[in-house]
């Protein structure tokens, strides 16, 4: 044993001596400004023929270990000529001045940048929606940001509350993980109304990833992931004002402003106010077509950045008051069957986040980051005689370390996470309180040869205090068959803890009872997908053709059954099969200078077992087509946008047991929605005028038994199309850069 100890100590001493004795080259990089040398930060410095390199710091200084296989240092920086320097064996300190590139005579290249695209180098099938795409529609909040998207559908959850839900790969939005700057957000109680908590004027861009995503952000993504990048003090405008008004009485004011406390320390304040105060009952069923509401929303963020350290802190506060129901309802009177059917939905939400990152300048592609978020969400509501009150306290921690193995072609990210959720829910006289604690650890390996092949392989293990240990594997592969043809393949698992009441608030606006046959188990599913993108050069313009095919298979799913019993909504765990197939073809091309076009068609085949029957999932469009045109005049003085959506039929929940006058068809009709907008640009401001649903198509009587809301047949949750007709809006944007 003593010999072994002595041997181990000797090895450690030798390693220590070797490490201390490893020679480093130290130096400074300069630029010549008015015949004076000034330090140049951010210069890439690496050994010729290797991936070993570093970056000069804010003082132009750098350190790089001696490489026995190369004796030539390469200096590279945008705007300067690449330069090389031979290093002699006995040289330890260098000083080098970069030369500026030779300049050409001025010339201009005019081409309209794509506002929605998938990067050719992206390993994931991730659609980047830029701010240019967001202004193509009113885009008052996140739920209204996908009107020009072929991949994401947005629809109303019911006919009375105004709640909206998204759909991706044929699955409801609860299976899509929503991130705010790569931190999981809008979870739990925010599922029903959270899409309306992020104003459009706050968003810098949106990334929509289909299929299983990275393990770095958790285990909850099943059908995809939507990440929202907010505006940041360093890149955003100094002042921004957006005013919006439509003919239905909806008004909005958005104000963004920033301040630089120093070169490194900046802050930004974003404020939003919206109000719907006009009552409308276009179909004369006695219910408001849209809820009355007032929302106050504030976001203050602080950013501190140096070459080796980053710090971001933010705090958000939201208050929203919604009122809906029958026009005859009086809030000051007792809530009973002699009063009308009233709806109150009050939300208080507070968030704070802290992100810190340390960049190792002495080692490329190496950093340490910690993300933290704290959320309080309070919800106080009644829908008719149903009282639903809930609170959520959540804490999220994610610590990540990134570096590489042999060279920067082989990188890895590892770390650990913690999710803590405390729910206090009260439905009438029933309590649904629970605490969820989920610590986890993960490792992700990434390989990229820089041109043809990218691979991301990830694995994470998490332990739920109620459901125990579970493992999440995920794999992504990108291969470039040639410079114009790219194939992407993804496979992975996803898990989710269901929040049945919060996710189905709309079902409380009906006469049905929600009955839990058993305690919901952890939802679990596999997702497999393939994407093929082809780029063609036609008339000096690029035609992009993208083909997707995805399949999701559930091992367990919490079924919310509206088919088996007309008087009850049954909640139970999957006993049988549940799967979703989604196939999509999309093409993008600039037809003439300034006129870009998108055309897409999608087919969804979604089935799950209700009772003992494998049935189509209700309220999922089987087919969807989209044609979107956008034209910008020379010098960007005018912009014209037109989007047409073709929506196929969808199966409706069974109503065969209802009296004949309340029965619905088995399938909804097909219909078309047309949206248009025109923008006039001036130097610092622009005005816009638009209209949604130009065909004036609507589901005329979306509420079953609207005249008898306290009867046994009342149901406002079977909504398959627009609940309002044409909507005209106008607005103004003012910007100081």
Secondary structure, 3 states (H helix, E strand, C coil): CHHHHHHHHHHHHHHHHHHHHCCEEEEEEEEEECCEEEECCCCEEEECCCCCEEECCCCCEEEEECCCCCCEEEEECCCECCEEEECCCCCCEEEEEECECCCCCCCCCCCCCCCEECCCCCCCCEEEEEHHHHCCCCCCEHHHCCCCCCCEEEEECCCCCCCEEEEECCEEHHHEEEEECCEECCCHHHCCCHHHHCEHHHEEEEEEEECCCCHHHCCCCCCEEEEEEECCCCCCCCEEEEEEEECCCEEEEEEEEEEECCCCEEEEEEEEEEEECCCCCCCCCCECCCCEEEEEEEEEEEEEECCCEEEEEEEEEEEEEEEEEECCCCCCCCCCCCCCCEEEEEEEEEEEEEEEEEECCCCCCCEEEEEEEEEEEEEEEEECCEEEEEEEEEEEEEEEEEEECCCCCEEEEEEEEEEEEEEEEEECCEECCEEEEEEEEEEEEEEECCCCEEEEEEEEEEEECCCEEEEEEEEEEEEEEECCEEEEEEEEEEEECCCHHHHCHHHHCECCEEEECCCCCCEEEEEEEEEEEEEEEECCEEEEEEEEEEEEEEEECEEEECCCCCCEEEEEECCCCEEEEEEEEEEEEEEECCEEEEEEEEEEEEEEEECCEEEECCCCCCEEEEEEEEEECHHHCEEEEEEEEEECCCECCCCCCCCHHHCCCCECCCEEEEEEEEEEECCCEEEEEEEECCCCCCCCCCCECCCCCCCCCCECCCCCCCCCCCEEEEEEEEEEC
